[in-house]
Amino acid sequence: MPRSMYSAEEKLNIIQKFKRSPYGLRKFISVHSINLEKSTLLRWLHLFERDGIDGLSERKHWNRYSLKTKQKVVREY
């Protein structure tokens, strides 16, 4: 079962509508009666700008990192 109720194509359509819209995020969501949080649309915009349509696709798996890798990252931070 998909984690998102929107496909990548639907997300892209919403993003394109938003970019053409004269409204801000909250107003756009309410005017178009979209069942989204403002933070979700912001995340989609960021992913689309960074990775294109591939960024909007669902991930097929969770990344798992070893304890050693996690500790290394924490130390480097």
Biopython code that builds the backbone (N, CA, C, O; Angstrom):
import numpy as np
from Bio.PDB.StructureBuilder import StructureBuilder

atoms = [
    (1, "MET", "N", (0.839, -1.170, 0.000)),
    (1, "MET", "CA", (0.000, 0.000, 0.000)),
    (1, "MET", "C", (0.892, 1.244, 0.000)),
    (1, "MET", "O", (1.837, 1.322, 0.786)),
    (2, "PRO", "N", (0.609, 2.208, -0.862)),
    (2, "PRO", "CA", (1.456, 3.397, -0.924)),
    (2, "PRO", "C", (1.333, 4.248, 0.331)),
    (2, "PRO", "O", (0.272, 4.318, 0.952)),
    (3, "ARG", "N", (2.435, 4.891, 0.693)),
    (3, "ARG", "CA", (2.437, 5.769, 1.864)),
    (3, "ARG", "C", (1.787, 7.105, 1.544)),
    (3, "ARG", "O", (1.252, 7.763, 2.436)),
    (4, "SER", "N", (1.828, 7.509, 0.290)),
    (4, "SER", "CA", (1.272, 8.795, -0.104)),
    (4, "SER", "C", (-0.032, 8.589, -0.856)),
    (4, "SER", "O", (-0.183, 7.620, -1.601)),
    (5, "MET", "N", (-0.965, 9.494, -0.660)),
    (5, "MET", "CA", (-2.226, 9.382, -1.379)),
    (5, "MET", "C", (-2.140, 10.011, -2.766)),
    (5, "MET", "O", (-3.103, 9.961, -3.532)),
    (6, "TYR", "N", (-0.987, 10.604, -3.094)),
    (6, "TYR", "CA", (-0.785, 11.238, -4.392)),
    (6, "TYR", "C", (0.352, 10.555, -5.142)),
    (6, "TYR", "O", (1.393, 10.246, -4.562)),
    (7, "SER", "N", (0.146, 10.323, -6.428)),
    (7, "SER", "CA", (1.211, 9.773, -7.265)),
    (7, "SER", "C", (2.181, 10.904, -7.616)),
    (7, "SER", "O", (1.888, 12.075, -7.376)),
    (8, "ALA", "N", (3.323, 10.551, -8.179)),
    (8, "ALA", "CA", (4.307, 11.559, -8.583)),
    (8, "ALA", "C", (3.701, 12.517, -9.604)),
    (8, "ALA", "O", (3.972, 13.717, -9.564)),
    (9, "GLU", "N", (2.893, 12.004, -10.505)),
    (9, "GLU", "CA", (2.265, 12.846, -11.526)),
    (9, "GLU", "C", (1.264, 13.824, -10.899)),
    (9, "GLU", "O", (1.177, 14.980, -11.311)),
    (10, "GLU", "N", (0.515, 13.351, -9.904)),
    (10, "GLU", "CA", (-0.433, 14.224, -9.217)),
    (10, "GLU", "C", (0.304, 15.313, -8.424)),
    (10, "GLU", "O", (-0.121, 16.468, -8.397)),
    (11, "LYS", "N", (1.400, 14.932, -7.790)),
    (11, "LYS", "CA", (2.204, 15.907, -7.061)),
    (11, "LYS", "C", (2.741, 16.969, -8.016)),
    (11, "LYS", "O", (2.707, 18.162, -7.713)),
    (12, "LEU", "N", (3.237, 16.527, -9.172)),
    (12, "LEU", "CA", (3.758, 17.456, -10.170)),
    (12, "LEU", "C", (2.661, 18.402, -10.644)),
    (12, "LEU", "O", (2.903, 19.598, -10.804)),
    (13, "ASN", "N", (1.473, 17.886, -10.867)),
    (13, "ASN", "CA", (0.349, 18.711, -11.293)),
    (13, "ASN", "C", (0.024, 19.781, -10.247)),
    (13, "ASN", "O", (-0.228, 20.934, -10.596)),
    (14, "ILE", "N", (0.031, 19.401, -8.973)),
    (14, "ILE", "CA", (-0.244, 20.349, -7.892)),
    (14, "ILE", "C", (0.851, 21.414, -7.839)),
    (14, "ILE", "O", (0.555, 22.598, -7.673)),
    (15, "ILE", "N", (2.101, 21.006, -7.977)),
    (15, "ILE", "CA", (3.222, 21.956, -7.967)),
    (15, "ILE", "C", (3.102, 22.945, -9.117)),
    (15, "ILE", "O", (3.292, 24.146, -8.926)),
    (16, "GLN", "N", (2.788, 22.449, -10.307)),
    (16, "GLN", "CA", (2.653, 23.331, -11.465)),
    (16, "GLN", "C", (1.507, 24.321, -11.280)),
    (16, "GLN", "O", (1.632, 25.493, -11.635)),
    (17, "LYS", "N", (0.387, 23.850, -10.724)),
    (17, "LYS", "CA", (-0.736, 24.750, -10.439)),
    (17, "LYS", "C", (-0.321, 25.822, -9.434)),
    (17, "LYS", "O", (-0.654, 26.997, -9.592)),
    (18, "PHE", "N", (0.406, 25.406, -8.402)),
    (18, "PHE", "CA", (0.846, 26.358, -7.388)),
    (18, "PHE", "C", (1.758, 27.415, -7.993)),
    (18, "PHE", "O", (1.618, 28.599, -7.686)),
    (19, "LYS", "N", (2.691, 27.008, -8.849)),
    (19, "LYS", "CA", (3.630, 27.953, -9.445)),
    (19, "LYS", "C", (2.924, 28.970, -10.343)),
    (19, "LYS", "O", (3.388, 30.101, -10.481)),
    (20, "ARG", "N", (1.811, 28.574, -10.951)),
    (20, "ARG", "CA", (1.038, 29.486, -11.794)),
    (20, "ARG", "C", (0.060, 30.324, -10.982)),
    (20, "ARG", "O", (-0.488, 31.307, -11.483)),
    (21, "SER", "N", (-0.156, 29.944, -9.753)),
    (21, "SER", "CA", (-1.161, 30.579, -8.898)),
    (21, "SER", "C", (-0.648, 31.898, -8.318)),
    (21, "SER", "O", (0.544, 32.039, -8.045)),
    (22, "PRO", "N", (-1.552, 32.862, -8.132)),
    (22, "PRO", "CA", (-1.150, 34.114, -7.485)),
    (22, "PRO", "C", (-1.154, 34.015, -5.953)),
    (22, "PRO", "O", (-0.803, 34.978, -5.272)),
    (23, "TYR", "N", (-1.546, 32.868, -5.414)),
    (23, "TYR", "CA", (-1.717, 32.685, -3.971)),
    (23, "TYR", "C", (-0.454, 32.180, -3.289)),
    (23, "TYR", "O", (0.428, 31.596, -3.918)),
    (24, "GLY", "N", (-0.395, 32.423, -1.983)),
    (24, "GLY", "CA", (0.624, 31.817, -1.140)),
    (24, "GLY", "C", (0.232, 30.369, -0.856)),
    (24, "GLY", "O", (-0.811, 29.897, -1.309)),
    (25, "LEU", "N", (1.078, 29.672, -0.103)),
    (25, "LEU", "CA", (0.845, 28.239, 0.159)),
    (25, "LEU", "C", (-0.493, 27.965, 0.834)),
    (25, "LEU", "O", (-1.284, 27.162, 0.338)),
    (26, "ARG", "N", (-0.749, 28.613, 1.941)),
    (26, "ARG", "CA", (-1.982, 28.332, 2.699)),
    (26, "ARG", "C", (-3.227, 28.642, 1.875)),
    (26, "ARG", "O", (-4.166, 27.847, 1.826)),
    (27, "LYS", "N", (-3.226, 29.805, 1.229)),
    (27, "LYS", "CA", (-4.386, 30.218, 0.431)),
    (27, "LYS", "C", (-4.580, 29.263, -0.747)),
    (27, "LYS", "O", (-5.710, 28.885, -1.057)),
    (28, "PHE", "N", (-3.492, 28.873, -1.402)),
    (28, "PHE", "CA", (-3.577, 27.938, -2.525)),
    (28, "PHE", "C", (-4.215, 26.626, -2.085)),
    (28, "PHE", "O", (-5.105, 26.108, -2.760)),
    (29, "ILE", "N", (-3.764, 26.091, -0.957)),
    (29, "ILE", "CA", (-4.286, 24.817, -0.452)),
    (29, "ILE", "C", (-5.777, 24.933, -0.144)),
    (29, "ILE", "O", (-6.552, 24.035, -0.473)),
    (30, "SER", "N", (-6.177, 26.034, 0.485)),
    (30, "SER", "CA", (-7.595, 26.178, 0.829)),
    (30, "SER", "C", (-8.465, 26.459, -0.399)),
    (30, "SER", "O", (-9.564, 25.917, -0.510)),
    (31, "VAL", "N", (-7.989, 27.294, -1.316)),
    (31, "VAL", "CA", (-8.770, 27.616, -2.519)),
    (31, "VAL", "C", (-9.007, 26.373, -3.374)),
    (31, "VAL", "O", (-10.093, 26.190, -3.922)),
    (32, "HIS", "N", (-8.002, 25.533, -3.485)),
    (32, "HIS", "CA", (-8.109, 24.337, -4.331)),
    (32, "HIS", "C", (-8.596, 23.114, -3.567)),
    (32, "HIS", "O", (-8.665, 22.022, -4.131)),
    (33, "SER", "N", (-8.931, 23.278, -2.296)),
    (33, "SER", "CA", (-9.430, 22.173, -1.456)),
    (33, "SER", "C", (-8.537, 20.944, -1.536)),
    (33, "SER", "O", (-9.011, 19.825, -1.738)),
    (34, "ILE", "N", (-7.252, 21.168, -1.377)),
    (34, "ILE", "CA", (-6.278, 20.081, -1.424)),
    (34, "ILE", "C", (-6.034, 19.603, 0.001)),
    (34, "ILE", "O", (-5.833, 20.407, 0.911)),
    (35, "ASN", "N", (-6.053, 18.296, 0.183)),
    (35, "ASN", "CA", (-5.850, 17.710, 1.502)),
    (35, "ASN", "C", (-4.347, 17.575, 1.774)),
    (35, "ASN", "O", (-3.789, 16.479, 1.708)),
    (36, "LEU", "N", (-3.703, 18.707, 2.080)),
    (36, "LEU", "CA", (-2.263, 18.740, 2.317)),
    (36, "LEU", "C", (-1.950, 19.696, 3.449)),
    (36, "LEU", "O", (-2.705, 20.628, 3.728)),
    (37, "GLU", "N", (-0.838, 19.453, 4.086)),
    (37, "GLU", "CA", (-0.277, 20.413, 5.028)),
    (37, "GLU", "C", (0.652, 21.334, 4.249)),
    (37, "GLU", "O", (1.186, 20.949, 3.209)),
    (38, "LYS", "N", (0.840, 22.533, 4.744)),
    (38, "LYS", "CA", (1.756, 23.485, 4.116)),
    (38, "LYS", "C", (3.160, 22.883, 4.025)),
    (38, "LYS", "O", (3.841, 23.030, 3.010)),
    (39, "SER", "N", (3.588, 22.204, 5.098)),
    (39, "SER", "CA", (4.935, 21.619, 5.123)),
    (39, "SER", "C", (5.102, 20.536, 4.057)),
    (39, "SER", "O", (6.195, 20.357, 3.520)),
    (40, "THR", "N", (4.026, 19.816, 3.752)),
    (40, "THR", "CA", (4.096, 18.767, 2.730)),
    (40, "THR", "C", (4.340, 19.387, 1.361)),
    (40, "THR", "O", (5.189, 18.917, 0.604)),
    (41, "LEU", "N", (3.596, 20.441, 1.046)),
    (41, "LEU", "CA", (3.781, 21.100, -0.247)),
    (41, "LEU", "C", (5.172, 21.720, -0.340)),
    (41, "LEU", "O", (5.795, 21.684, -1.401)),
    (42, "LEU", "N", (5.658, 22.283, 0.749)),
    (42, "LEU", "CA", (7.021, 22.827, 0.753)),
    (42, "LEU", "C", (8.057, 21.736, 0.487)),
    (42, "LEU", "O", (9.007, 21.939, -0.268)),
    (43, "ARG", "N", (7.859, 20.572, 1.121)),
    (43, "ARG", "CA", (8.785, 19.437, 0.915)),
    (43, "ARG", "C", (8.757, 18.988, -0.536)),
    (43, "ARG", "O", (9.805, 18.735, -1.129)),
    (44, "TRP", "N", (7.544, 18.886, -1.121)),
    (44, "TRP", "CA", (7.424, 18.499, -2.527)),
    (44, "TRP", "C", (8.143, 19.497, -3.427)),
    (44, "TRP", "O", (8.841, 19.103, -4.362)),
    (45, "LEU", "N", (7.974, 20.785, -3.149)),
    (45, "LEU", "CA", (8.635, 21.814, -3.953)),
    (45, "LEU", "C", (10.151, 21.658, -3.886)),
    (45, "LEU", "O", (10.843, 21.730, -4.901)),
    (46, "HIS", "N", (10.651, 21.442, -2.673)),
    (46, "HIS", "CA", (12.092, 21.258, -2.503)),
    (46, "HIS", "C", (12.587, 20.013, -3.247)),
    (46, "HIS", "O", (13.591, 20.073, -3.956)),
    (47, "LEU", "N", (11.894, 18.903, -3.089)),
    (47, "LEU", "CA", (12.296, 17.659, -3.754)),
    (47, "LEU", "C", (12.248, 17.802, -5.267)),
    (47, "LEU", "O", (13.127, 17.301, -5.969)),
    (48, "PHE", "N", (11.233, 18.481, -5.771)),
    (48, "PHE", "CA", (11.103, 18.672, -7.211)),
    (48, "PHE", "C", (12.221, 19.569, -7.739)),
    (48, "PHE", "O", (12.793, 19.287, -8.791)),
    (49, "GLU", "N", (12.534, 20.635, -7.028)),
    (49, "GLU", "CA", (13.615, 21.534, -7.452)),
    (49, "GLU", "C", (14.960, 20.806, -7.439)),
    (49, "GLU", "O", (15.801, 21.026, -8.311)),
    (50, "ARG", "N", (15.155, 19.945, -6.453)),
    (50, "ARG", "CA", (16.426, 19.244, -6.314)),
    (50, "ARG", "C", (16.571, 18.070, -7.277)),
    (50, "ARG", "O", (17.624, 17.895, -7.890)),
    (51, "ASP", "N", (15.489, 17.243, -7.415)),
    (51, "ASP", "CA", (15.612, 15.973, -8.142)),
    (51, "ASP", "C", (14.657, 15.830, -9.320)),
    (51, "ASP", "O", (14.656, 14.788, -9.975)),
    (52, "GLY", "N", (13.856, 16.829, -9.604)),
    (52, "GLY", "CA", (12.874, 16.709, -10.680)),
    (52, "GLY", "C", (11.767, 15.743, -10.287)),
    (52, "GLY", "O", (11.514, 15.528, -9.102)),
    (53, "ILE", "N", (11.110, 15.164, -11.279)),
    (53, "ILE", "CA", (9.980, 14.258, -11.015)),
    (53, "ILE", "C", (10.411, 13.043, -10.202)),
    (53, "ILE", "O", (9.606, 12.488, -9.455)),
    (54, "ASP", "N", (11.669, 12.619, -10.334)),
    (54, "ASP", "CA", (12.149, 11.476, -9.546)),
    (54, "ASP", "C", (12.081, 11.752, -8.046)),
    (54, "ASP", "O", (11.886, 10.831, -7.253)),
    (55, "GLY", "N", (12.238, 13.006, -7.657)),
    (55, "GLY", "CA", (12.160, 13.359, -6.246)),
    (55, "GLY", "C", (10.763, 13.220, -5.675)),
    (55, "GLY", "O", (10.592, 13.116, -4.460)),
    (56, "LEU", "N", (9.755, 13.218, -6.553)),
    (56, "LEU", "CA", (8.366, 13.107, -6.104)),
    (56, "LEU", "C", (7.891, 11.660, -6.024)),
    (56, "LEU", "O", (6.829, 11.387, -5.465)),
    (57, "SER", "N", (8.659, 10.745, -6.570)),
    (57, "SER", "CA", (8.291, 9.325, -6.553)),
    (57, "SER", "C", (8.506, 8.749, -5.161)),
    (57, "SER", "O", (9.384, 9.191, -4.419)),
    (58, "GLU", "N", (7.697, 7.761, -4.820)),
    (58, "GLU", "CA", (7.846, 7.100, -3.522)),
    (58, "GLU", "C", (9.114, 6.270, -3.508)),
    (58, "GLU", "O", (9.508, 5.673, -4.510)),
    (59, "ARG", "N", (9.731, 6.250, -2.361)),
    (59, "ARG", "CA", (10.912, 5.409, -2.179)),
    (59, "ARG", "C", (10.446, 3.974, -2.015)),
    (59, "ARG", "O", (9.425, 3.709, -1.380)),
    (60, "LYS", "N", (11.191, 3.064, -2.585)),
    (60, "LYS", "CA", (10.814, 1.652, -2.526)),
    (60, "LYS", "C", (11.307, 0.965, -1.255)),
    (60, "LYS", "O", (10.819, -0.106, -0.893)),
    (61, "HIS", "N", (12.266, 1.580, -0.584)),
    (61, "HIS", "CA", (12.816, 0.955, 0.617)),
    (61, "HIS", "C", (13.305, 2.031, 1.584)),
    (61, "HIS", "O", (13.486, 3.190, 1.209)),
    (62, "TRP", "N", (13.513, 1.624, 2.825)),
    (62, "TRP", "CA", (14.094, 2.503, 3.834)),
    (62, "TRP", "C", (15.594, 2.281, 3.829)),
    (62, "TRP", "O", (16.065, 1.149, 3.718)),
    (63, "ASN", "N", (16.335, 3.361, 3.950)),
    (63, "ASN", "CA", (17.781, 3.223, 4.077)),
    (63, "ASN", "C", (18.099, 2.783, 5.497)),
    (63, "ASN", "O", (17.586, 3.343, 6.466)),
    (64, "ARG", "N", (18.938, 1.790, 5.602)),
    (64, "ARG", "CA", (19.372, 1.321, 6.912)),
    (64, "ARG", "C", (20.879, 1.507, 6.988)),
    (64, "ARG", "O", (21.614, 1.168, 6.060)),
    (65, "TYR", "N", (21.316, 2.048, 8.103)),
    (65, "TYR", "CA", (22.731, 2.311, 8.288)),
    (65, "TYR", "C", (23.221, 1.544, 9.502)),
    (65, "TYR", "O", (22.504, 1.379, 10.489)),
    (66, "SER", "N", (24.456, 1.080, 9.408)),
    (66, "SER", "CA", (25.037, 0.334, 10.520)),
    (66, "SER", "C", (25.289, 1.282, 11.695)),
    (66, "SER", "O", (25.374, 2.497, 11.519)),
    (67, "LEU", "N", (25.403, 0.722, 12.861)),
    (67, "LEU", "CA", (25.687, 1.502, 14.058)),
    (67, "LEU", "C", (27.011, 2.247, 13.889)),
    (67, "LEU", "O", (27.133, 3.399, 14.305)),
    (68, "LYS", "N", (27.981, 1.604, 13.292)),
    (68, "LYS", "CA", (29.299, 2.215, 13.079)),
    (68, "LYS", "C", (29.170, 3.465, 12.197)),
    (68, "LYS", "O", (29.777, 4.495, 12.489)),
    (69, "THR", "N", (28.393, 3.373, 11.139)),
    (69, "THR", "CA", (28.190, 4.512, 10.240)),
    (69, "THR", "C", (27.475, 5.643, 10.963)),
    (69, "THR", "O", (27.851, 6.806, 10.820)),
    (70, "LYS", "N", (26.451, 5.312, 11.736)),
    (70, "LYS", "CA", (25.714, 6.334, 12.486)),
    (70, "LYS", "C", (26.625, 7.051, 13.477)),
    (70, "LYS", "O", (26.580, 8.277, 13.588)),
    (71, "GLN", "N", (27.447, 6.299, 14.194)),
    (71, "GLN", "CA", (28.349, 6.904, 15.175)),
    (71, "GLN", "C", (29.381, 7.799, 14.495)),
    (71, "GLN", "O", (29.742, 8.851, 15.020)),
    (72, "LYS", "N", (29.850, 7.375, 13.329)),
    (72, "LYS", "CA", (30.822, 8.174, 12.575)),
    (72, "LYS", "C", (30.219, 9.518, 12.173)),
    (72, "LYS", "O", (30.863, 10.559, 12.302)),
    (73, "VAL", "N", (28.993, 9.486, 11.691)),
    (73, "VAL", "CA", (28.323, 10.711, 11.272)),
    (73, "VAL", "C", (28.131, 11.647, 12.461)),
    (73, "VAL", "O", (28.339, 12.855, 12.345)),
    (74, "VAL", "N", (27.736, 11.091, 13.601)),
    (74, "VAL", "CA", (27.522, 11.906, 14.788)),
    (74, "VAL", "C", (28.844, 12.547, 15.226)),
    (74, "VAL", "O", (28.873, 13.729, 15.566)),
    (75, "ARG", "N", (29.923, 11.784, 15.219)),
    (75, "ARG", "CA", (31.234, 12.323, 15.615)),
    (75, "ARG", "C", (31.681, 13.436, 14.654)),
    (75, "ARG", "O", (32.217, 14.458, 15.083)),
    (76, "GLU", "N", (31.456, 13.224, 13.365)),
    (76, "GLU", "CA", (31.868, 14.225, 12.376)),
    (76, "GLU", "C", (31.041, 15.501, 12.489)),
    (76, "GLU", "O", (31.521, 16.595, 12.192)),
    (77, "TYR", "N", (29.811, 15.349, 12.916)),
    (77, "TYR", "CA", (28.962, 16.528, 13.086)),
    (77, "TYR", "C", (29.460, 17.374, 14.238)),
    (77, "TYR", "O", (28.874, 18.413, 14.539)),
]
sb = StructureBuilder()
sb.init_structure("model")
sb.init_model(0)
sb.init_chain("A")
sb.init_seg("    ")
for serial, (resi, resn, name, xyz) in enumerate(atoms, 1):
    if name == "N":
        sb.init_residue(resn, " ", resi, " ")
    sb.init_atom(name, np.array(xyz, "f"), 0.0, 1.0, " ", f" {name:<3s}", serial, name[0])
structure = sb.get_structure()
